[in-house]
Amino acid sequence: MVEISEFKGNKVIILKRDENDKYPFSFGLSKAKLILEHLDEIKKFVESNS
């Protein structure tokens, strides 16, 4: 589940496992860009540690 919201006047994306997720993961545009820049490394990390 994905939501777009605002925090202190800035847009954030919120990732939830489901509607009742107590600990959603949220981040703004600069962190989203950083994640996209390193997406291949993140995928490798997940694959090697699953």
mmCIF file of the C-alpha atoms, coordinates in Angstrom:
data_MODEL
# 
_entry.id   MODEL 
# 
loop_
_atom_site.group_PDB 
_atom_site.id 
_atom_site.type_symbol 
_atom_site.label_atom_id 
_atom_site.label_alt_id 
_atom_site.label_comp_id 
_atom_site.label_asym_id 
_atom_site.label_entity_id 
_atom_site.label_seq_id 
_atom_site.pdbx_PDB_ins_code 
_atom_site.Cartn_x 
_atom_site.Cartn_y 
_atom_site.Cartn_z 
_atom_site.occupancy 
_atom_site.B_iso_or_equiv 
_atom_site.pdbx_formal_charge 
_atom_site.auth_seq_id 
_atom_site.auth_comp_id 
_atom_site.auth_asym_id 
_atom_site.auth_atom_id 
_atom_site.pdbx_PDB_model_num 
ATOM 1  C CA . MET A 1 1  ? 0.000  0.000   0.000  1.00 0.00 ? 1  MET A CA 1 
ATOM 2  C CA . VAL A 1 2  ? 1.336  3.429   -0.959 1.00 0.00 ? 2  VAL A CA 1 
ATOM 3  C CA . GLU A 1 3  ? 0.167  6.884   0.110  1.00 0.00 ? 3  GLU A CA 1 
ATOM 4  C CA . ILE A 1 4  ? 1.360  10.383  -0.708 1.00 0.00 ? 4  ILE A CA 1 
ATOM 5  C CA . SER A 1 5  ? 1.168  12.888  2.127  1.00 0.00 ? 5  SER A CA 1 
ATOM 6  C CA . GLU A 1 6  ? 2.886  15.995  3.497  1.00 0.00 ? 6  GLU A CA 1 
ATOM 7  C CA . PHE A 1 7  ? 5.287  16.532  6.366  1.00 0.00 ? 7  PHE A CA 1 
ATOM 8  C CA . LYS A 1 8  ? 6.246  20.072  7.360  1.00 0.00 ? 8  LYS A CA 1 
ATOM 9  C CA . GLY A 1 9  ? 5.091  21.350  3.967  1.00 0.00 ? 9  GLY A CA 1 
ATOM 10 C CA . ASN A 1 10 ? 7.025  18.762  1.937  1.00 0.00 ? 10 ASN A CA 1 
ATOM 11 C CA . LYS A 1 11 ? 5.582  15.829  -0.014 1.00 0.00 ? 11 LYS A CA 1 
ATOM 12 C CA . VAL A 1 12 ? 6.395  12.360  1.342  1.00 0.00 ? 12 VAL A CA 1 
ATOM 13 C CA . ILE A 1 13 ? 5.640  8.859   0.158  1.00 0.00 ? 13 ILE A CA 1 
ATOM 14 C CA . ILE A 1 14 ? 4.450  6.341   2.740  1.00 0.00 ? 14 ILE A CA 1 
ATOM 15 C CA . LEU A 1 15 ? 4.897  2.600   2.206  1.00 0.00 ? 15 LEU A CA 1 
ATOM 16 C CA . LYS A 1 16 ? 2.774  0.217   4.272  1.00 0.00 ? 16 LYS A CA 1 
ATOM 17 C CA . ARG A 1 17 ? 2.607  -3.576  4.366  1.00 0.00 ? 17 ARG A CA 1 
ATOM 18 C CA . ASP A 1 18 ? -1.186 -3.300  4.762  1.00 0.00 ? 18 ASP A CA 1 
ATOM 19 C CA . GLU A 1 19 ? -3.888 -0.907  5.923  1.00 0.00 ? 19 GLU A CA 1 
ATOM 20 C CA . ASN A 1 20 ? -3.101 -1.549  9.614  1.00 0.00 ? 20 ASN A CA 1 
ATOM 21 C CA . ASP A 1 21 ? 0.701  -1.342  9.437  1.00 0.00 ? 21 ASP A CA 1 
ATOM 22 C CA . LYS A 1 22 ? 1.838  0.202   12.742 1.00 0.00 ? 22 LYS A CA 1 
ATOM 23 C CA . TYR A 1 23 ? 5.289  1.126   11.404 1.00 0.00 ? 23 TYR A CA 1 
ATOM 24 C CA . PRO A 1 24 ? 5.022  2.540   7.888  1.00 0.00 ? 24 PRO A CA 1 
ATOM 25 C CA . PHE A 1 25 ? 8.135  3.595   5.998  1.00 0.00 ? 25 PHE A CA 1 
ATOM 26 C CA . SER A 1 26 ? 8.059  7.199   4.792  1.00 0.00 ? 26 SER A CA 1 
ATOM 27 C CA . PHE A 1 27 ? 10.544 9.404   2.994  1.00 0.00 ? 27 PHE A CA 1 
ATOM 28 C CA . GLY A 1 28 ? 10.722 12.569  0.935  1.00 0.00 ? 28 GLY A CA 1 
ATOM 29 C CA . LEU A 1 29 ? 11.936 13.465  -2.516 1.00 0.00 ? 29 LEU A CA 1 
ATOM 30 C CA . SER A 1 30 ? 15.673 13.657  -1.766 1.00 0.00 ? 30 SER A CA 1 
ATOM 31 C CA . LYS A 1 31 ? 15.716 10.188  -0.187 1.00 0.00 ? 31 LYS A CA 1 
ATOM 32 C CA . ALA A 1 32 ? 13.534 8.845   -3.020 1.00 0.00 ? 32 ALA A CA 1 
ATOM 33 C CA . LYS A 1 33 ? 16.123 10.101  -5.526 1.00 0.00 ? 33 LYS A CA 1 
ATOM 34 C CA . LEU A 1 34 ? 18.913 8.500   -3.470 1.00 0.00 ? 34 LEU A CA 1 
ATOM 35 C CA . ILE A 1 35 ? 17.059 5.175   -3.435 1.00 0.00 ? 35 ILE A CA 1 
ATOM 36 C CA . LEU A 1 36 ? 16.578 5.315   -7.214 1.00 0.00 ? 36 LEU A CA 1 
ATOM 37 C CA . GLU A 1 37 ? 20.276 6.083   -7.734 1.00 0.00 ? 37 GLU A CA 1 
ATOM 38 C CA . HIS A 1 38 ? 21.204 2.952   -5.766 1.00 0.00 ? 38 HIS A CA 1 
ATOM 39 C CA . LEU A 1 39 ? 18.336 0.640   -6.699 1.00 0.00 ? 39 LEU A CA 1 
ATOM 40 C CA . ASP A 1 40 ? 20.614 -2.047  -8.166 1.00 0.00 ? 40 ASP A CA 1 
ATOM 41 C CA . GLU A 1 41 ? 22.663 -2.194  -4.964 1.00 0.00 ? 41 GLU A CA 1 
ATOM 42 C CA . ILE A 1 42 ? 19.486 -2.404  -2.877 1.00 0.00 ? 42 ILE A CA 1 
ATOM 43 C CA . LYS A 1 43 ? 18.242 -5.298  -5.038 1.00 0.00 ? 43 LYS A CA 1 
ATOM 44 C CA . LYS A 1 44 ? 21.574 -7.115  -4.634 1.00 0.00 ? 44 LYS A CA 1 
ATOM 45 C CA . PHE A 1 45 ? 21.432 -6.583  -0.869 1.00 0.00 ? 45 PHE A CA 1 
ATOM 46 C CA . VAL A 1 46 ? 17.937 -8.088  -0.681 1.00 0.00 ? 46 VAL A CA 1 
ATOM 47 C CA . GLU A 1 47 ? 18.873 -11.038 -2.905 1.00 0.00 ? 47 GLU A CA 1 
ATOM 48 C CA . SER A 1 48 ? 22.021 -11.862 -0.955 1.00 0.00 ? 48 SER A CA 1 
ATOM 49 C CA . ASN A 1 49 ? 20.324 -11.626 2.429  1.00 0.00 ? 49 ASN A CA 1 
ATOM 50 C CA . SER A 1 50 ? 16.984 -13.311 1.795  1.00 0.00 ? 50 SER A CA 1 
# 
